[in-house]
Structure formats: structure tokens, C-alpha cells
Amino acid sequence: MFELPPSGELWNWQGTPFIVGACLLVLLIGSRTIKHPHTGAKMPLPFSKSLFNNISVAGFLACMSFGHILGFLLTLGFANTALR
């Protein structure tokens, strides 16, 4: 009925590019589409002003959280297609 993935290492580096790419994509999109991206404490990064629209810490954490969820789902989706 349900197939279990092969057991082996608990963690490996294969899903890392998906998670990093998803986080950066969500950060680039989120910094331009959040309704109030400049409310609250600012990120103390030198490149955040031009590249990431000077996003606040709360906006950065929200984008990173959603990026990790999206990257995790991408990793699981690609892992399930590789098993078949």
C-alpha cells in the first residue's frame, strides 16, 4: 500500500540546493510584495538595502520560514519521483 523510502543516512546534502534556492527566491519576491517591508528593526546586512529592498527582521524571518517549507516540499517531491 505505502512504500517506505530506503533507510540509510538520516541527513545528506542532496536537498540543500533546493532549500537555499527556495529561500532566496522567496526572499527576493517577498521583499518586494510584503505590504509594509520596512516596519520594525532593519536587517544589519550591507547588501540588504539594494538587493532585498531593505527588508525588516520580521519580514526576513517570515521569508526564510516560508522558503524552508517550500524547499522541504520540493526536496520531498523530487525524492519521491526518484524512488519510482
VENWO-V760171 format. One record per residue. N is the residue number from 1. SS is DSSP state (h for helix, s for strand, l for the rest). PSI is psi in radians with two decimals (999 if undefined). OMEGA is omega as a letter, one per 40 degrees, with the letter a starting at -180 (999 if undefined). Layout:
# VENWO-V760171
<<N:SS:PSI:OMEGA> <N:SS:PSI:OMEGA>>
This chain:
# VENWO-V760171
<<1:l:-1.10:i> <2:l:2.39:i> <3:l:2.37:i> <4:l:2.51:i> <5:l:2.71:i> <6:l:2.39:i> <7:l:2.59:a> <8:l:-2.24:i> <9:l:2.54:i> <10:l:-0.47:a> <11:l:2.47:i> <12:l:3.10:a> <13:l:0.05:a> <14:l:-0.56:a> <15:l:-0.15:a> <16:h:-0.78:i> <17:h:-0.57:i> <18:h:-0.73:a> <19:h:-0.77:i> <20:h:-0.78:i> <21:h:-0.72:i> <22:h:-0.71:i> <23:h:-0.78:i> <24:h:-0.70:i> <25:h:-0.80:i> <26:h:-0.65:i> <27:h:-0.73:i> <28:h:-0.73:a> <29:h:-0.78:a> <30:h:-0.63:a> <31:h:-0.36:i> <32:h:-0.25:a> <33:h:-0.17:i> <34:l:2.41:a> <35:l:-0.78:i> <36:l:1.35:a> <37:l:-0.24:a> <38:l:0.15:a> <39:l:2.21:i> <40:l:-2.95:a> <41:l:2.47:a> <42:s:2.70:i> <43:l:2.33:a> <44:l:0.80:a> <45:l:2.43:a> <46:l:-0.48:a> <47:l:-0.05:a> <48:l:-0.39:a> <49:l:-0.81:a> <50:l:-0.77:a> <51:l:-0.72:a> <52:l:0.42:i> <53:l:0.55:i> <54:l:0.86:a> <55:l:2.63:i> <56:s:2.95:a> <57:h:-0.73:a> <58:h:-0.72:i> <59:h:-0.68:i> <60:h:-0.79:i> <61:h:-0.65:i> <62:h:-0.76:i> <63:h:-0.71:i> <64:h:-0.69:i> <65:h:-0.84:i> <66:h:-0.61:i> <67:h:-0.68:i> <68:h:-0.70:i> <69:h:-0.80:a> <70:h:-0.75:i> <71:h:-0.66:i> <72:h:-0.76:i> <73:h:-0.66:i> <74:h:-0.77:a> <75:h:-0.78:i> <76:h:-0.69:a> <77:h:-0.78:i> <78:h:-0.57:i> <79:h:-0.66:i> <80:h:-0.57:i> <81:h:-0.49:i> <82:h:-0.43:a> <83:h:-0.37:a> <84:l:999:999>>
